[in-house]
């Protein structure tokens, strides 16, 4: 009887799926059946047991039971927005074609649609956005030659330089596998035994480790890439996003705590509201360029992502501007299911031999085949906006095949005489680097783990250095003495004053704990006060 009523006229006497006289729309199941009762399951009698054939209810609940997919193993918390990238056509006063043939950069004013996802790294999907953590800055360019993903962070360097270490680094920063609580001791246990991480720790524990929001931060590709021109010649490049009108702003630990007490979604909210009211954030994309060789004259290896390429030596050259001007319509479809990867390059852009980049390039698409599914590239957010013609068909959740207008739809292989689908002509000479070396497992030669950490420490403003020392002392105070000693030694190698201030801060904290006796653990707030006294 109920079904009969549904199929003839809807609740307001409208056609089943149509618009009612008062502008209402009819709610339907995912099978398109109009829903006449969304409040009560079907039961035998008013108080009786439910029946098995409650199709609408079982569909509703079983879909709900599956509404989450595995969250990203890192960068789980994020916010996204759509926008546009506008090319300048030049780099450092020269036509950009001298360095890269990538089409999106060539003409001044050429626009490419983009989607950006910002994120924090360590904690889960709804964790506070005030935490000390690098911030992700991942950009998908939907170019005429297919997609280019520039998967970056706000900070310009990283903790490690070899992809082999990434799972260990992340395990040390994720919650303890037993208590499920993040532990400063576990973080510094890894860092003190990883001297190349001293530089990143210096940024991370300073205010640069808590950007004020996603709009007011920089972005960087971190790893070294290559550009290739029409003659097949390459240069090394690093990418940087510099915020334009909105500027850069970071928070002290105390400022972050004040925000967190009231709002743990402040960065997502800030981005969404700015775009909603038309205050579109903008970034300029800059590159640093080096010739494609080993650069023995430098005291660091240009393929080492724990190092900055000094700005004075290798200037930031603007190549275009990005504006974010549209919020997502559905968070899950667009932000959660978006999938970025360092392997996703277009013609004219290439990889370098940076060992982190090589490892990352395997990892991203691998995790996405699991996290989103093997057909993640069919989803609108991930699909390129140019025509896709592929012979890779099937697989879970496959729902479409793109055909060229007059192609033979029976042919899902290549080469073929029966089909018109052929390989593309080359856009320029191939870049073919030559290798001659033994196959080894080795660290790079120019490790130079501490010099730039010291420079970064000295380059900070006073308030940034003070906050850095406070934050380090507060966290290291919770660590085993052996970890403290190793960290002090590493900071001292970076800069004597740096090591001395951390050591003094720790001595004071230990003394105040002794004064209180074994049960009088200092509160974090007391620790901050102690360290501030030390630093002035
Ligand atoms: C996300 C691996 C280093 C930036 C991810 C994800 C994995 C991963 C598995 C989750 C991706 C997904 O579920 O879609 C690695 C490995 C690294 C590494 C193995 C080192 C060997 C880095 C570095 C950066 C970075 C150096 C900064 C340049 C990001 C960003 C995301 C991400 C921004 C989030 C992308 C998004 O918003 O969806 N990484 N990562 N990662 N990684 Fe890495």
Boltz pocket constraint, residues with backbone or C-beta under 6 A from the ligand:
constraints:
  - pocket:
      binder: B
      contacts: [[A, 71], [A, 72], [A, 73], [A, 74], [A, 75], [A, 78], [A, 117], [A, 118], [A, 119], [A, 135], [A, 136], [A, 137], [A, 138], [A, 151], [A, 152], [A, 153], [A, 158], [A, 162], [A, 163], [A, 164], [A, 166], [A, 220], [A, 221], [A, 222], [A, 223], [A, 335], [A, 338], [A, 339], [A, 340], [A, 355], [A, 356], [A, 357], [A, 359], [A, 360], [A, 363], [A, 364], [A, 367], [A, 368], [A, 371]]
      max_distance: 6.0
